[in-house]
């Protein structure tokens, strides 16, 4: 593969729905990273590791991709309202350019054990709406 090529597998992480991609805005000092990770993980069906990549929001206008505040749909209601964003009006070309920007960035893996800790802490603080969580995930956290 040529150096400038982006592997097709990179697009599986960038699945758009209605030409939008759900993302989380993380502060430059990473102060709200755990909130974003807990929100993402709380929407899953079971405990598992979590991979993420941080992209500088300043690269989006050059693609050009619009980033708008939107309510997320996770059990972490406060995060949905404050940290969730949507990348909108996406096209195949824009997603491919986004993947190209992301390919050189660090991909960080959060272990299942770390994910479990984040979710348990959020549950203890009352940050997660238990009624919106998958029953299997909730039972894994409560066992």
VORO-614400 format. One record per residue (C-alpha): residue in one letter; residue number from 0; x, y, z; chain. Coordinates in Angstrom, 2 decimals, padded with zeros to 5 digits, always signed. Example, Ala and Ser with C-alpha at 12.3 -4.5 7.8 and 13.67 -1.06 7.14 Angstrom:
<r aa="A" i="0" east="+012.30" north="-004.50" up="+007.80" ch="A"/>
<r aa="S" i="1" east="+013.67" north="-001.06" up="+007.14" ch="A"/>
//
This chain:
<r aa="X" i="0" east="+000.00" north="+000.00" up="+000.00" ch="A"/>
<r aa="X" i="1" east="+001.29" north="+003.45" up="-000.86" ch="A"/>
<r aa="X" i="2" east="+002.26" north="+005.73" up="+002.03" ch="A"/>
<r aa="X" i="3" east="-000.61" north="+008.15" up="+001.33" ch="A"/>
<r aa="X" i="4" east="-003.24" north="+005.40" up="+001.10" ch="A"/>
<r aa="X" i="5" east="-005.71" north="+004.87" up="+003.92" ch="A"/>
<r aa="X" i="6" east="-006.60" north="+001.22" up="+004.60" ch="A"/>
<r aa="X" i="7" east="-010.29" north="+000.48" up="+003.97" ch="A"/>
<r aa="X" i="8" east="-010.56" north="-000.97" up="+007.49" ch="A"/>
<r aa="X" i="9" east="-010.09" north="+002.56" up="+008.87" ch="A"/>
<r aa="X" i="10" east="-013.57" north="+003.40" up="+007.62" ch="A"/>
<r aa="X" i="11" east="-015.28" north="+000.80" up="+009.84" ch="A"/>
<r aa="X" i="12" east="-014.69" north="+003.06" up="+012.86" ch="A"/>
<r aa="X" i="13" east="-016.18" north="+005.99" up="+010.97" ch="A"/>
<r aa="X" i="14" east="-019.64" north="+004.60" up="+010.19" ch="A"/>
<r aa="X" i="15" east="-021.98" north="+007.48" up="+009.51" ch="A"/>
<r aa="X" i="16" east="-025.70" north="+007.40" up="+010.21" ch="A"/>
<r aa="X" i="17" east="-027.85" north="+009.86" up="+008.26" ch="A"/>
<r aa="X" i="18" east="-024.60" north="+011.43" up="+007.04" ch="A"/>
<r aa="X" i="19" east="-023.58" north="+012.20" up="+010.62" ch="A"/>
<r aa="X" i="20" east="-020.94" north="+010.82" up="+012.93" ch="A"/>
<r aa="X" i="21" east="-021.30" north="+010.89" up="+016.69" ch="A"/>
<r aa="X" i="22" east="-018.19" north="+012.15" up="+018.52" ch="A"/>
<r aa="X" i="23" east="-017.19" north="+013.48" up="+021.94" ch="A"/>
<r aa="X" i="24" east="-015.42" north="+016.76" up="+022.59" ch="A"/>
<r aa="X" i="25" east="-012.49" north="+016.31" up="+024.97" ch="A"/>
<r aa="X" i="26" east="-010.91" north="+019.36" up="+026.60" ch="A"/>
<r aa="X" i="27" east="-007.29" north="+020.10" up="+025.62" ch="A"/>
<r aa="X" i="28" east="-006.16" north="+019.26" up="+029.17" ch="A"/>
<r aa="X" i="29" east="-008.13" north="+015.95" up="+028.97" ch="A"/>
<r aa="X" i="30" east="-010.08" north="+016.95" up="+032.10" ch="A"/>
<r aa="X" i="31" east="-013.30" north="+015.41" up="+030.73" ch="A"/>
<r aa="X" i="32" east="-011.78" north="+012.41" up="+028.97" ch="A"/>
<r aa="X" i="33" east="-013.05" north="+009.94" up="+031.58" ch="A"/>
<r aa="X" i="34" east="-016.57" north="+011.36" up="+031.23" ch="A"/>
<r aa="X" i="35" east="-016.49" north="+010.88" up="+027.45" ch="A"/>
<r aa="X" i="36" east="-015.11" north="+007.34" up="+027.80" ch="A"/>
<r aa="X" i="37" east="-017.69" north="+006.40" up="+030.45" ch="A"/>
<r aa="X" i="38" east="-020.49" north="+007.77" up="+028.25" ch="A"/>
<r aa="X" i="39" east="-019.28" north="+005.77" up="+025.27" ch="A"/>
<r aa="X" i="40" east="-018.85" north="+002.59" up="+027.30" ch="A"/>
<r aa="X" i="41" east="-022.20" north="+002.96" up="+029.05" ch="A"/>
<r aa="X" i="42" east="-023.98" north="+002.55" up="+025.73" ch="A"/>
<r aa="X" i="43" east="-022.56" north="-000.92" up="+025.10" ch="A"/>
<r aa="X" i="44" east="-024.19" north="-004.29" up="+025.68" ch="A"/>
<r aa="X" i="45" east="-021.32" north="-005.73" up="+027.74" ch="A"/>
<r aa="X" i="46" east="-017.96" north="-004.86" up="+029.26" ch="A"/>
<r aa="X" i="47" east="-015.13" north="-004.69" up="+026.78" ch="A"/>
<r aa="X" i="48" east="-011.99" north="-002.73" up="+026.01" ch="A"/>
<r aa="X" i="49" east="-012.39" north="+000.62" up="+024.30" ch="A"/>
<r aa="X" i="50" east="-010.19" north="+002.22" up="+021.66" ch="A"/>
<r aa="X" i="51" east="-010.15" north="+005.92" up="+020.89" ch="A"/>
<r aa="X" i="52" east="-008.24" north="+008.51" up="+018.91" ch="A"/>
<r aa="X" i="53" east="-008.08" north="+012.21" up="+019.68" ch="A"/>
<r aa="X" i="54" east="-008.29" north="+014.52" up="+016.69" ch="A"/>
<r aa="X" i="55" east="-007.68" north="+018.24" up="+016.90" ch="A"/>
<r aa="X" i="56" east="-011.00" north="+019.94" up="+016.16" ch="A"/>
<r aa="X" i="57" east="-009.09" north="+022.61" up="+014.22" ch="A"/>
<r aa="X" i="58" east="-008.50" north="+020.11" up="+011.38" ch="A"/>
<r aa="X" i="59" east="-012.23" north="+019.77" up="+010.64" ch="A"/>
<r aa="X" i="60" east="-012.84" north="+023.06" up="+008.76" ch="A"/>
<r aa="X" i="61" east="-010.08" north="+022.19" up="+006.30" ch="A"/>
<r aa="X" i="62" east="-011.86" north="+018.98" up="+005.21" ch="A"/>
<r aa="X" i="63" east="-014.54" north="+020.74" up="+005.45" ch="A"/>
<r aa="X" i="64" east="-016.61" north="+019.04" up="+008.16" ch="A"/>
<r aa="X" i="65" east="-019.08" north="+020.84" up="+010.41" ch="A"/>
<r aa="X" i="66" east="-019.11" north="+019.93" up="+014.09" ch="A"/>
<r aa="X" i="67" east="-022.27" north="+020.80" up="+016.01" ch="A"/>
<r aa="X" i="68" east="-023.38" north="+020.36" up="+019.61" ch="A"/>
<r aa="X" i="69" east="-026.03" north="+017.67" up="+019.86" ch="A"/>
<r aa="X" i="70" east="-027.58" north="+015.54" up="+022.55" ch="A"/>
<r aa="X" i="71" east="-026.08" north="+012.08" up="+022.77" ch="A"/>
<r aa="X" i="72" east="-028.19" north="+009.02" up="+023.47" ch="A"/>
<r aa="X" i="73" east="-026.13" north="+007.24" up="+026.10" ch="A"/>
<r aa="X" i="74" east="-027.12" north="+006.47" up="+029.70" ch="A"/>
<r aa="X" i="75" east="-024.73" north="+009.28" up="+030.78" ch="A"/>
<r aa="X" i="76" east="-027.23" north="+012.12" up="+030.54" ch="A"/>
<r aa="X" i="77" east="-024.93" north="+014.96" up="+031.66" ch="A"/>
<r aa="X" i="78" east="-022.27" north="+013.93" up="+029.13" ch="A"/>
<r aa="X" i="79" east="-024.90" north="+013.69" up="+026.39" ch="A"/>
<r aa="X" i="80" east="-025.83" north="+017.32" up="+027.00" ch="A"/>
<r aa="X" i="81" east="-022.35" north="+018.79" up="+027.44" ch="A"/>
<r aa="X" i="82" east="-019.69" north="+016.71" up="+025.72" ch="A"/>
<r aa="X" i="83" east="-021.45" north="+015.08" up="+022.76" ch="A"/>
<r aa="X" i="84" east="-021.10" north="+016.47" up="+019.23" ch="A"/>
<r aa="X" i="85" east="-022.08" north="+015.38" up="+015.73" ch="A"/>
<r aa="X" i="86" east="-020.03" north="+015.75" up="+012.58" ch="A"/>
<r aa="X" i="87" east="-022.69" north="+016.59" up="+010.01" ch="A"/>
<r aa="X" i="88" east="-023.31" north="+016.77" up="+006.26" ch="A"/>
<r aa="X" i="89" east="-020.77" north="+014.01" up="+005.66" ch="A"/>
<r aa="X" i="90" east="-019.93" north="+012.64" up="+002.25" ch="A"/>
<r aa="X" i="91" east="-017.76" north="+009.72" up="+001.22" ch="A"/>
<r aa="X" i="92" east="-014.99" north="+012.16" up="+000.33" ch="A"/>
<r aa="X" i="93" east="-015.19" north="+013.93" up="+003.69" ch="A"/>
<r aa="X" i="94" east="-015.10" north="+010.66" up="+005.65" ch="A"/>
<r aa="X" i="95" east="-012.14" north="+009.48" up="+003.57" ch="A"/>
<r aa="X" i="96" east="-010.30" north="+012.74" up="+004.29" ch="A"/>
<r aa="X" i="97" east="-011.15" north="+012.40" up="+007.99" ch="A"/>
<r aa="X" i="98" east="-009.73" north="+008.87" up="+007.97" ch="A"/>
<r aa="X" i="99" east="-006.62" north="+010.19" up="+006.24" ch="A"/>
<r aa="X" i="100" east="-006.17" north="+012.78" up="+009.03" ch="A"/>
<r aa="X" i="101" east="-006.66" north="+010.13" up="+011.71" ch="A"/>
<r aa="X" i="102" east="-004.44" north="+007.39" up="+010.28" ch="A"/>
<r aa="X" i="103" east="-001.25" north="+008.91" up="+011.70" ch="A"/>
<r aa="X" i="104" east="-002.71" north="+009.68" up="+015.11" ch="A"/>
<r aa="X" i="105" east="-002.19" north="+007.63" up="+018.23" ch="A"/>
<r aa="X" i="106" east="-004.85" north="+005.04" up="+018.93" ch="A"/>
<r aa="X" i="107" east="-005.29" north="+004.54" up="+022.65" ch="A"/>
<r aa="X" i="108" east="-006.67" north="+001.34" up="+024.16" ch="A"/>
<r aa="X" i="109" east="-008.55" north="+001.46" up="+027.45" ch="A"/>
<r aa="X" i="110" east="-008.50" north="-001.99" up="+029.02" ch="A"/>
<r aa="X" i="111" east="-011.69" north="-003.77" up="+030.03" ch="A"/>
<r aa="X" i="112" east="-010.63" north="-003.39" up="+033.66" ch="A"/>
<r aa="X" i="113" east="-010.23" north="+000.39" up="+033.23" ch="A"/>
<r aa="X" i="114" east="-013.60" north="+000.62" up="+031.46" ch="A"/>
<r aa="X" i="115" east="-015.19" north="-001.29" up="+034.32" ch="A"/>
<r aa="X" i="116" east="-013.65" north="+001.13" up="+036.84" ch="A"/>
<r aa="X" i="117" east="-014.93" north="+004.17" up="+034.90" ch="A"/>
<r aa="X" i="118" east="-018.44" north="+002.74" up="+034.70" ch="A"/>
<r aa="X" i="119" east="-018.56" north="+001.67" up="+038.35" ch="A"/>
<r aa="X" i="120" east="-017.43" north="+005.13" up="+039.45" ch="A"/>
<r aa="X" i="121" east="-020.06" north="+006.78" up="+037.23" ch="A"/>
<r aa="X" i="122" east="-022.73" north="+004.47" up="+038.65" ch="A"/>
<r aa="X" i="123" east="-021.66" north="+005.26" up="+042.23" ch="A"/>
<r aa="X" i="124" east="-021.89" north="+009.01" up="+041.50" ch="A"/>
<r aa="X" i="125" east="-025.36" north="+008.51" up="+040.03" ch="A"/>
<r aa="X" i="126" east="-024.16" north="+009.81" up="+036.66" ch="A"/>
<r aa="X" i="127" east="-025.63" north="+006.89" up="+034.68" ch="A"/>
<r aa="X" i="128" east="-029.32" north="+006.28" up="+034.10" ch="A"/>
<r aa="X" i="129" east="-029.60" north="+002.57" up="+034.92" ch="A"/>
<r aa="X" i="130" east="-032.89" north="+002.28" up="+032.99" ch="A"/>
<r aa="X" i="131" east="-031.07" north="+003.21" up="+029.78" ch="A"/>
<r aa="X" i="132" east="-028.25" north="+000.69" up="+030.24" ch="A"/>
<r aa="X" i="133" east="-028.20" north="-002.77" up="+028.68" ch="A"/>
<r aa="X" i="134" east="-029.20" north="-005.32" up="+031.32" ch="A"/>
<r aa="X" i="135" east="-026.17" north="-007.52" up="+030.56" ch="A"/>
<r aa="X" i="136" east="-023.77" north="-004.62" up="+031.08" ch="A"/>
<r aa="X" i="137" east="-025.49" north="-003.58" up="+034.27" ch="A"/>
<r aa="X" i="138" east="-025.37" north="-007.13" up="+035.68" ch="A"/>
<r aa="X" i="139" east="-021.65" north="-007.40" up="+034.80" ch="A"/>
<r aa="X" i="140" east="-021.02" north="-004.18" up="+036.74" ch="A"/>
<r aa="X" i="141" east="-023.10" north="-005.22" up="+039.73" ch="A"/>
<r aa="X" i="142" east="-021.60" north="-008.71" up="+040.10" ch="A"/>
//
